[in-house]
Amino acid sequence: MHQFPEGVTNGHVDPTRAQFEAFKGLDRDHPIEMLNLVRLRDLACYPEGHALAQDGLTGAAAYARYGAESGPVLARVGGTILWRGGYETMLIGPESEVWDHVFVARYPTTHAFLQMVTDPEYQRAVVHRQAGVVTSRLIRCAPADAGLSFG
């Protein structure tokens, strides 16, 4: 089982209140792109009493449920997966960080993202993400021209 540095294994699944407030405080009226880096648990960890808590699902199976159940909400708010790639190796960065899913989701506005995460259907689906993910990074970016150079 992959081990993250101390302090990372017990978090980075949901935003802190301060992170969410900072996100909401930015301009909401332009497209946003969200870089997602996701590391899954070996075994899903559902809350006690959840119908799937004793089923022994893998983190990958729980995250697949999240994708299947949240996908229609993503589409309904006008979001799309802009890019997806398979993680291969860390060239620059902590060698201990390995990612199972790497993708960029695009939303027409921050309003659309907020509409998605507050949608009751999404709220029911997110428990699978929380059960399946050991750690993640969700980085908001403003779209920019790609160009032909760095920087």
N, C-alpha and C positions, 0 to 999 in steps of 0.2 A: 504494500500500500504506500502511495506517495505521501510524504510528510512535508507540510509547509512549515516555515519558521514559526517559532512560538508567537502567539498573539494573532496569527492569521487563521488558524484552524477553527477558531470559535467565532468567526464573524465574516463580514463582507458578503453576506447573502442578501440583506435588505439595507437600504440607506438609513443612516442615522437621521434624526430629526433635523439637525443642523445642515446635513448634506441636502436633504430634500428641500428645506427652506431656501438654501442657496440656489438650487436648481430652479425652483419656482420664481425666484427673484430676478432671473435673467429674462431678456426679451422673449416673449411667448409667440410672436407673430411672424416668425420665419421658419423655414424647414430646419430640422435638426437631424443629425446622424448620431447614433449611439453605438460606440464600439463596445462589444460584449466579449469578455473573456470568462469562460466558465470551466471550473474544475468540479467534477462529480464525485460524490461519495461512492465507496464500493457498495454499501448497502444503504438504501433510503432510510431516512429517519423521520417518520411521520409522528405527529403529536399523539400522545397517549389517548386512546379512545377513538382515533380516526379509523374508519372502516378498513383501511389498508395497512394499519400499523403492524399487524402480525403476519402479513403476507410474504415478507422476505424479499420485497422488490429490490432490484439494484437501483443505484442512483440514476443510471442511464434509463431504466424503465420509467422511473418517476419523472425524469426530465422529458422523456418522450410524451408522457401523458400531459405534462404542462404544455408542450408545443401543440399537441393535437387539440387541446381544449382552449388555449389562448389564441391560436392562429385565426379563428374566425373573428375574434374581437380586434386583433391587429388589422385585419383586412377591412373591417367595418369602419375603423377610424381613419383609413387611408394610409396605413403604414405598410411597409414592405421590407423584406430582407434584401438589401442592396448588394451585399457581398457576403460570401461564406467561404472559409478555407479550412483545410485540415492542418492542425498544428503538427510541426515536425521537430523543431529544436529551438532552443533559446540561443541566439547569437550574441545579443547584448542584453544584460539584465540578470536577475537572480536565477541561477541554475535550478533552484528548487521549485520554481514556478513552471508547471506543466499544465496545459489547457486541453480540455476535451472538446470544447466548442469555441470557435473564434468566428465572429460575424459582425456585420454592421447593419443595423436596422435604421431605416429612414422614416421619419414622421413628417407630415406636411406642416405641422406647427407643434409647439409645446402643448398647446391646448389639446391637440389630438392625443399626445402621449398621456396627459393627465386624464383625459376622457377614458382611455384604455385602462389605466391602472385603478380607476374608481368604478369601472363597469362591474356589476354584480357577477356576470359570467367569468370575467377575468379574476375577480376576487376568489371565486370558487376554485379556479385553476391554479392560482399561485401557490397553494399549499403543496402541490407536486414539485414546484421549483424549490421551495424551501426544504422539502424532504430530500430532494436529490442532489442539491448543490452543497459542496463543502466550503467553497470560496469562489468569489467572482470579482470582476471589475466591470463597471458600467460607466463609460466615459462619454459625456455629452460633447459633441463637436458641432461647429457651424460648417455647413458645406462651403467649399472653396474650389476654385478652378484647379484642375489637376496639374496642368503644365508639363514641362519637360525638365524641370530641375528641382533640387531639394531646397527647402527653406522658403 
